[in-house]
Amino acid sequence: MMNLDYTIIGKRIKETRLEKGWTQAMLAERSGIEPSNLSHIERAATKLSLPTLISIANALEKTLDELVWGNLVKSSHVSNDTIESLLADCTDRELIKIAEIIKTAKAILRD
């Protein structure tokens, strides 16, 4: 049986919430959960149920795989989409530098 990394899920929820400019109270209201429960979820201080995760995903307008992708065996499509969105507004010069950084990081990871 696989253990879920609730830290990854909480981090993704918080990042998405902040990207939208929402407070915890705003997301809690939109997803129908208590603000204190959302705080615990974002800090991975509690496990969350599938219905709660679905409520949060719907409120954030995200798919489940976008929120849990660090826990999935097959998730490269989400990683690729994330990288693509991060690079979308880069200049050609920035893209060249980012490619150099990726090459270096990849070499370090594989050593």
Chimera marker file (.cmm) of the C-alpha trace (Angstrom):
<marker_set name="trace">
<marker id="1" x="0.000" y="0.000" z="0.000" r="1" g="1" b="0" radius="0.5"/>
<marker id="2" x="1.236" y="3.441" z="-0.922" r="1" g="1" b="0" radius="0.5"/>
<marker id="3" x="1.545" y="6.179" z="1.661" r="1" g="1" b="0" radius="0.5"/>
<marker id="4" x="0.415" y="9.588" z="0.472" r="1" g="1" b="0" radius="0.5"/>
<marker id="5" x="2.668" y="12.569" z="1.063" r="1" g="1" b="0" radius="0.5"/>
<marker id="6" x="0.173" y="15.014" z="2.517" r="1" g="1" b="0" radius="0.5"/>
<marker id="7" x="2.861" y="17.707" z="2.632" r="1" g="1" b="0" radius="0.5"/>
<marker id="8" x="2.917" y="17.801" z="-1.184" r="1" g="1" b="0" radius="0.5"/>
<marker id="9" x="-0.875" y="18.018" z="-1.352" r="1" g="1" b="0" radius="0.5"/>
<marker id="10" x="-1.038" y="20.770" z="1.265" r="1" g="1" b="0" radius="0.5"/>
<marker id="11" x="1.704" y="22.725" z="-0.484" r="1" g="1" b="0" radius="0.5"/>
<marker id="12" x="-0.095" y="22.546" z="-3.850" r="1" g="1" b="0" radius="0.5"/>
<marker id="13" x="-3.376" y="23.654" z="-2.278" r="1" g="1" b="0" radius="0.5"/>
<marker id="14" x="-1.704" y="26.597" z="-0.561" r="1" g="1" b="0" radius="0.5"/>
<marker id="15" x="0.249" y="27.617" z="-3.702" r="1" g="1" b="0" radius="0.5"/>
<marker id="16" x="-2.908" y="27.559" z="-5.813" r="1" g="1" b="0" radius="0.5"/>
<marker id="17" x="-4.887" y="29.457" z="-3.193" r="1" g="1" b="0" radius="0.5"/>
<marker id="18" x="-2.207" y="32.159" z="-2.999" r="1" g="1" b="0" radius="0.5"/>
<marker id="19" x="-1.984" y="32.388" z="-6.812" r="1" g="1" b="0" radius="0.5"/>
<marker id="20" x="-5.697" y="33.230" z="-6.764" r="1" g="1" b="0" radius="0.5"/>
<marker id="21" x="-5.129" y="35.814" z="-4.031" r="1" g="1" b="0" radius="0.5"/>
<marker id="22" x="-7.441" y="33.975" z="-1.658" r="1" g="1" b="0" radius="0.5"/>
<marker id="23" x="-7.231" y="33.746" z="2.092" r="1" g="1" b="0" radius="0.5"/>
<marker id="24" x="-7.730" y="30.426" z="3.847" r="1" g="1" b="0" radius="0.5"/>
<marker id="25" x="-11.157" y="31.651" z="4.909" r="1" g="1" b="0" radius="0.5"/>
<marker id="26" x="-12.136" y="32.332" z="1.294" r="1" g="1" b="0" radius="0.5"/>
<marker id="27" x="-11.085" y="28.867" z="0.114" r="1" g="1" b="0" radius="0.5"/>
<marker id="28" x="-12.687" y="27.229" z="3.128" r="1" g="1" b="0" radius="0.5"/>
<marker id="29" x="-15.988" y="28.960" z="2.384" r="1" g="1" b="0" radius="0.5"/>
<marker id="30" x="-15.858" y="28.056" z="-1.317" r="1" g="1" b="0" radius="0.5"/>
<marker id="31" x="-15.051" y="24.424" z="-0.560" r="1" g="1" b="0" radius="0.5"/>
<marker id="32" x="-17.425" y="24.032" z="2.388" r="1" g="1" b="0" radius="0.5"/>
<marker id="33" x="-14.852" y="23.195" z="5.039" r="1" g="1" b="0" radius="0.5"/>
<marker id="34" x="-13.802" y="24.859" z="8.263" r="1" g="1" b="0" radius="0.5"/>
<marker id="35" x="-10.926" y="27.374" z="7.988" r="1" g="1" b="0" radius="0.5"/>
<marker id="36" x="-9.068" y="25.618" z="10.807" r="1" g="1" b="0" radius="0.5"/>
<marker id="37" x="-9.351" y="22.325" z="8.902" r="1" g="1" b="0" radius="0.5"/>
<marker id="38" x="-7.923" y="23.980" z="5.769" r="1" g="1" b="0" radius="0.5"/>
<marker id="39" x="-5.020" y="25.307" z="7.817" r="1" g="1" b="0" radius="0.5"/>
<marker id="40" x="-4.296" y="21.774" z="9.048" r="1" g="1" b="0" radius="0.5"/>
<marker id="41" x="-4.526" y="20.415" z="5.484" r="1" g="1" b="0" radius="0.5"/>
<marker id="42" x="-2.114" y="22.996" z="4.095" r="1" g="1" b="0" radius="0.5"/>
<marker id="43" x="0.386" y="22.216" z="6.866" r="1" g="1" b="0" radius="0.5"/>
<marker id="44" x="-0.125" y="18.451" z="6.457" r="1" g="1" b="0" radius="0.5"/>
<marker id="45" x="-1.103" y="18.312" z="10.119" r="1" g="1" b="0" radius="0.5"/>
<marker id="46" x="-4.117" y="16.192" z="9.199" r="1" g="1" b="0" radius="0.5"/>
<marker id="47" x="-5.077" y="13.737" z="6.499" r="1" g="1" b="0" radius="0.5"/>
<marker id="48" x="-7.879" y="14.752" z="4.207" r="1" g="1" b="0" radius="0.5"/>
<marker id="49" x="-10.653" y="12.613" z="2.818" r="1" g="1" b="0" radius="0.5"/>
<marker id="50" x="-11.348" y="12.177" z="-0.869" r="1" g="1" b="0" radius="0.5"/>
<marker id="51" x="-14.615" y="14.177" z="-0.655" r="1" g="1" b="0" radius="0.5"/>
<marker id="52" x="-12.730" y="17.036" z="1.027" r="1" g="1" b="0" radius="0.5"/>
<marker id="53" x="-9.991" y="16.924" z="-1.594" r="1" g="1" b="0" radius="0.5"/>
<marker id="54" x="-12.590" y="16.992" z="-4.367" r="1" g="1" b="0" radius="0.5"/>
<marker id="55" x="-14.337" y="19.969" z="-2.758" r="1" g="1" b="0" radius="0.5"/>
<marker id="56" x="-11.047" y="21.853" z="-2.559" r="1" g="1" b="0" radius="0.5"/>
<marker id="57" x="-10.089" y="20.921" z="-6.138" r="1" g="1" b="0" radius="0.5"/>
<marker id="58" x="-13.459" y="22.104" z="-7.432" r="1" g="1" b="0" radius="0.5"/>
<marker id="59" x="-13.209" y="25.371" z="-5.509" r="1" g="1" b="0" radius="0.5"/>
<marker id="60" x="-9.707" y="25.960" z="-6.895" r="1" g="1" b="0" radius="0.5"/>
<marker id="61" x="-10.779" y="24.822" z="-10.375" r="1" g="1" b="0" radius="0.5"/>
<marker id="62" x="-7.987" y="22.234" z="-10.418" r="1" g="1" b="0" radius="0.5"/>
<marker id="63" x="-7.988" y="18.550" z="-11.258" r="1" g="1" b="0" radius="0.5"/>
<marker id="64" x="-7.124" y="16.022" z="-8.595" r="1" g="1" b="0" radius="0.5"/>
<marker id="65" x="-3.941" y="15.042" z="-10.410" r="1" g="1" b="0" radius="0.5"/>
<marker id="66" x="-2.811" y="18.684" z="-10.354" r="1" g="1" b="0" radius="0.5"/>
<marker id="67" x="-3.082" y="18.672" z="-6.557" r="1" g="1" b="0" radius="0.5"/>
<marker id="68" x="-1.607" y="15.229" z="-5.855" r="1" g="1" b="0" radius="0.5"/>
<marker id="69" x="0.894" y="14.811" z="-8.715" r="1" g="1" b="0" radius="0.5"/>
<marker id="70" x="3.901" y="14.326" z="-6.453" r="1" g="1" b="0" radius="0.5"/>
<marker id="71" x="2.187" y="11.180" z="-5.200" r="1" g="1" b="0" radius="0.5"/>
<marker id="72" x="1.325" y="9.720" z="-8.608" r="1" g="1" b="0" radius="0.5"/>
<marker id="73" x="3.403" y="7.116" z="-10.419" r="1" g="1" b="0" radius="0.5"/>
<marker id="74" x="2.363" y="8.514" z="-13.792" r="1" g="1" b="0" radius="0.5"/>
<marker id="75" x="2.313" y="12.274" z="-13.571" r="1" g="1" b="0" radius="0.5"/>
<marker id="76" x="4.728" y="13.610" z="-16.169" r="1" g="1" b="0" radius="0.5"/>
<marker id="77" x="1.852" y="15.324" z="-18.015" r="1" g="1" b="0" radius="0.5"/>
<marker id="78" x="1.196" y="17.529" z="-14.987" r="1" g="1" b="0" radius="0.5"/>
<marker id="79" x="4.911" y="18.254" z="-14.580" r="1" g="1" b="0" radius="0.5"/>
<marker id="80" x="5.176" y="19.172" z="-18.256" r="1" g="1" b="0" radius="0.5"/>
<marker id="81" x="2.117" y="21.436" z="-18.052" r="1" g="1" b="0" radius="0.5"/>
<marker id="82" x="3.555" y="23.134" z="-14.959" r="1" g="1" b="0" radius="0.5"/>
<marker id="83" x="6.911" y="23.708" z="-16.623" r="1" g="1" b="0" radius="0.5"/>
<marker id="84" x="5.231" y="24.972" z="-19.799" r="1" g="1" b="0" radius="0.5"/>
<marker id="85" x="3.160" y="27.500" z="-17.872" r="1" g="1" b="0" radius="0.5"/>
<marker id="86" x="6.239" y="28.716" z="-15.987" r="1" g="1" b="0" radius="0.5"/>
<marker id="87" x="8.113" y="29.247" z="-19.256" r="1" g="1" b="0" radius="0.5"/>
<marker id="88" x="5.243" y="30.807" z="-21.211" r="1" g="1" b="0" radius="0.5"/>
<marker id="89" x="6.198" y="34.416" z="-20.548" r="1" g="1" b="0" radius="0.5"/>
<marker id="90" x="10.001" y="34.030" z="-20.718" r="1" g="1" b="0" radius="0.5"/>
<marker id="91" x="12.151" y="35.849" z="-23.211" r="1" g="1" b="0" radius="0.5"/>
<marker id="92" x="14.478" y="33.919" z="-25.509" r="1" g="1" b="0" radius="0.5"/>
<marker id="93" x="17.425" y="34.950" z="-23.345" r="1" g="1" b="0" radius="0.5"/>
<marker id="94" x="15.663" y="33.731" z="-20.197" r="1" g="1" b="0" radius="0.5"/>
<marker id="95" x="14.840" y="30.413" z="-21.874" r="1" g="1" b="0" radius="0.5"/>
<marker id="96" x="18.512" y="29.890" z="-22.760" r="1" g="1" b="0" radius="0.5"/>
<marker id="97" x="19.542" y="30.545" z="-19.149" r="1" g="1" b="0" radius="0.5"/>
<marker id="98" x="16.792" y="28.294" z="-17.810" r="1" g="1" b="0" radius="0.5"/>
<marker id="99" x="17.905" y="25.502" z="-20.156" r="1" g="1" b="0" radius="0.5"/>
<marker id="100" x="21.451" y="25.828" z="-18.756" r="1" g="1" b="0" radius="0.5"/>
<marker id="101" x="20.111" y="25.669" z="-15.200" r="1" g="1" b="0" radius="0.5"/>
<marker id="102" x="18.050" y="22.575" z="-16.028" r="1" g="1" b="0" radius="0.5"/>
<marker id="103" x="21.078" y="20.839" z="-17.583" r="1" g="1" b="0" radius="0.5"/>
<marker id="104" x="23.137" y="21.570" z="-14.483" r="1" g="1" b="0" radius="0.5"/>
<marker id="105" x="20.372" y="20.489" z="-12.085" r="1" g="1" b="0" radius="0.5"/>
<marker id="106" x="19.794" y="17.293" z="-14.048" r="1" g="1" b="0" radius="0.5"/>
<marker id="107" x="23.512" y="16.430" z="-13.934" r="1" g="1" b="0" radius="0.5"/>
<marker id="108" x="23.578" y="17.031" z="-10.167" r="1" g="1" b="0" radius="0.5"/>
<marker id="109" x="20.471" y="14.888" z="-9.613" r="1" g="1" b="0" radius="0.5"/>
<marker id="110" x="21.910" y="12.020" z="-11.626" r="1" g="1" b="0" radius="0.5"/>
<marker id="111" x="25.279" y="11.981" z="-9.834" r="1" g="1" b="0" radius="0.5"/>
<link id1="1" id2="2" r="1" g="1" b="0" radius="0.2"/>
<link id1="2" id2="3" r="1" g="1" b="0" radius="0.2"/>
<link id1="3" id2="4" r="1" g="1" b="0" radius="0.2"/>
<link id1="4" id2="5" r="1" g="1" b="0" radius="0.2"/>
<link id1="5" id2="6" r="1" g="1" b="0" radius="0.2"/>
<link id1="6" id2="7" r="1" g="1" b="0" radius="0.2"/>
<link id1="7" id2="8" r="1" g="1" b="0" radius="0.2"/>
<link id1="8" id2="9" r="1" g="1" b="0" radius="0.2"/>
<link id1="9" id2="10" r="1" g="1" b="0" radius="0.2"/>
<link id1="10" id2="11" r="1" g="1" b="0" radius="0.2"/>
<link id1="11" id2="12" r="1" g="1" b="0" radius="0.2"/>
<link id1="12" id2="13" r="1" g="1" b="0" radius="0.2"/>
<link id1="13" id2="14" r="1" g="1" b="0" radius="0.2"/>
<link id1="14" id2="15" r="1" g="1" b="0" radius="0.2"/>
<link id1="15" id2="16" r="1" g="1" b="0" radius="0.2"/>
<link id1="16" id2="17" r="1" g="1" b="0" radius="0.2"/>
<link id1="17" id2="18" r="1" g="1" b="0" radius="0.2"/>
<link id1="18" id2="19" r="1" g="1" b="0" radius="0.2"/>
<link id1="19" id2="20" r="1" g="1" b="0" radius="0.2"/>
<link id1="20" id2="21" r="1" g="1" b="0" radius="0.2"/>
<link id1="21" id2="22" r="1" g="1" b="0" radius="0.2"/>
<link id1="22" id2="23" r="1" g="1" b="0" radius="0.2"/>
<link id1="23" id2="24" r="1" g="1" b="0" radius="0.2"/>
<link id1="24" id2="25" r="1" g="1" b="0" radius="0.2"/>
<link id1="25" id2="26" r="1" g="1" b="0" radius="0.2"/>
<link id1="26" id2="27" r="1" g="1" b="0" radius="0.2"/>
<link id1="27" id2="28" r="1" g="1" b="0" radius="0.2"/>
<link id1="28" id2="29" r="1" g="1" b="0" radius="0.2"/>
<link id1="29" id2="30" r="1" g="1" b="0" radius="0.2"/>
<link id1="30" id2="31" r="1" g="1" b="0" radius="0.2"/>
<link id1="31" id2="32" r="1" g="1" b="0" radius="0.2"/>
<link id1="32" id2="33" r="1" g="1" b="0" radius="0.2"/>
<link id1="33" id2="34" r="1" g="1" b="0" radius="0.2"/>
<link id1="34" id2="35" r="1" g="1" b="0" radius="0.2"/>
<link id1="35" id2="36" r="1" g="1" b="0" radius="0.2"/>
<link id1="36" id2="37" r="1" g="1" b="0" radius="0.2"/>
<link id1="37" id2="38" r="1" g="1" b="0" radius="0.2"/>
<link id1="38" id2="39" r="1" g="1" b="0" radius="0.2"/>
<link id1="39" id2="40" r="1" g="1" b="0" radius="0.2"/>
<link id1="40" id2="41" r="1" g="1" b="0" radius="0.2"/>
<link id1="41" id2="42" r="1" g="1" b="0" radius="0.2"/>
<link id1="42" id2="43" r="1" g="1" b="0" radius="0.2"/>
<link id1="43" id2="44" r="1" g="1" b="0" radius="0.2"/>
<link id1="44" id2="45" r="1" g="1" b="0" radius="0.2"/>
<link id1="45" id2="46" r="1" g="1" b="0" radius="0.2"/>
<link id1="46" id2="47" r="1" g="1" b="0" radius="0.2"/>
<link id1="47" id2="48" r="1" g="1" b="0" radius="0.2"/>
<link id1="48" id2="49" r="1" g="1" b="0" radius="0.2"/>
<link id1="49" id2="50" r="1" g="1" b="0" radius="0.2"/>
<link id1="50" id2="51" r="1" g="1" b="0" radius="0.2"/>
<link id1="51" id2="52" r="1" g="1" b="0" radius="0.2"/>
<link id1="52" id2="53" r="1" g="1" b="0" radius="0.2"/>
<link id1="53" id2="54" r="1" g="1" b="0" radius="0.2"/>
<link id1="54" id2="55" r="1" g="1" b="0" radius="0.2"/>
<link id1="55" id2="56" r="1" g="1" b="0" radius="0.2"/>
<link id1="56" id2="57" r="1" g="1" b="0" radius="0.2"/>
<link id1="57" id2="58" r="1" g="1" b="0" radius="0.2"/>
<link id1="58" id2="59" r="1" g="1" b="0" radius="0.2"/>
<link id1="59" id2="60" r="1" g="1" b="0" radius="0.2"/>
<link id1="60" id2="61" r="1" g="1" b="0" radius="0.2"/>
<link id1="61" id2="62" r="1" g="1" b="0" radius="0.2"/>
<link id1="62" id2="63" r="1" g="1" b="0" radius="0.2"/>
<link id1="63" id2="64" r="1" g="1" b="0" radius="0.2"/>
<link id1="64" id2="65" r="1" g="1" b="0" radius="0.2"/>
<link id1="65" id2="66" r="1" g="1" b="0" radius="0.2"/>
<link id1="66" id2="67" r="1" g="1" b="0" radius="0.2"/>
<link id1="67" id2="68" r="1" g="1" b="0" radius="0.2"/>
<link id1="68" id2="69" r="1" g="1" b="0" radius="0.2"/>
<link id1="69" id2="70" r="1" g="1" b="0" radius="0.2"/>
<link id1="70" id2="71" r="1" g="1" b="0" radius="0.2"/>
<link id1="71" id2="72" r="1" g="1" b="0" radius="0.2"/>
<link id1="72" id2="73" r="1" g="1" b="0" radius="0.2"/>
<link id1="73" id2="74" r="1" g="1" b="0" radius="0.2"/>
<link id1="74" id2="75" r="1" g="1" b="0" radius="0.2"/>
<link id1="75" id2="76" r="1" g="1" b="0" radius="0.2"/>
<link id1="76" id2="77" r="1" g="1" b="0" radius="0.2"/>
<link id1="77" id2="78" r="1" g="1" b="0" radius="0.2"/>
<link id1="78" id2="79" r="1" g="1" b="0" radius="0.2"/>
<link id1="79" id2="80" r="1" g="1" b="0" radius="0.2"/>
<link id1="80" id2="81" r="1" g="1" b="0" radius="0.2"/>
<link id1="81" id2="82" r="1" g="1" b="0" radius="0.2"/>
<link id1="82" id2="83" r="1" g="1" b="0" radius="0.2"/>
<link id1="83" id2="84" r="1" g="1" b="0" radius="0.2"/>
<link id1="84" id2="85" r="1" g="1" b="0" radius="0.2"/>
<link id1="85" id2="86" r="1" g="1" b="0" radius="0.2"/>
<link id1="86" id2="87" r="1" g="1" b="0" radius="0.2"/>
<link id1="87" id2="88" r="1" g="1" b="0" radius="0.2"/>
<link id1="88" id2="89" r="1" g="1" b="0" radius="0.2"/>
<link id1="89" id2="90" r="1" g="1" b="0" radius="0.2"/>
<link id1="90" id2="91" r="1" g="1" b="0" radius="0.2"/>
<link id1="91" id2="92" r="1" g="1" b="0" radius="0.2"/>
<link id1="92" id2="93" r="1" g="1" b="0" radius="0.2"/>
<link id1="93" id2="94" r="1" g="1" b="0" radius="0.2"/>
<link id1="94" id2="95" r="1" g="1" b="0" radius="0.2"/>
<link id1="95" id2="96" r="1" g="1" b="0" radius="0.2"/>
<link id1="96" id2="97" r="1" g="1" b="0" radius="0.2"/>
<link id1="97" id2="98" r="1" g="1" b="0" radius="0.2"/>
<link id1="98" id2="99" r="1" g="1" b="0" radius="0.2"/>
<link id1="99" id2="100" r="1" g="1" b="0" radius="0.2"/>
<link id1="100" id2="101" r="1" g="1" b="0" radius="0.2"/>
<link id1="101" id2="102" r="1" g="1" b="0" radius="0.2"/>
<link id1="102" id2="103" r="1" g="1" b="0" radius="0.2"/>
<link id1="103" id2="104" r="1" g="1" b="0" radius="0.2"/>
<link id1="104" id2="105" r="1" g="1" b="0" radius="0.2"/>
<link id1="105" id2="106" r="1" g="1" b="0" radius="0.2"/>
<link id1="106" id2="107" r="1" g="1" b="0" radius="0.2"/>
<link id1="107" id2="108" r="1" g="1" b="0" radius="0.2"/>
<link id1="108" id2="109" r="1" g="1" b="0" radius="0.2"/>
<link id1="109" id2="110" r="1" g="1" b="0" radius="0.2"/>
<link id1="110" id2="111" r="1" g="1" b="0" radius="0.2"/>
</marker_set>
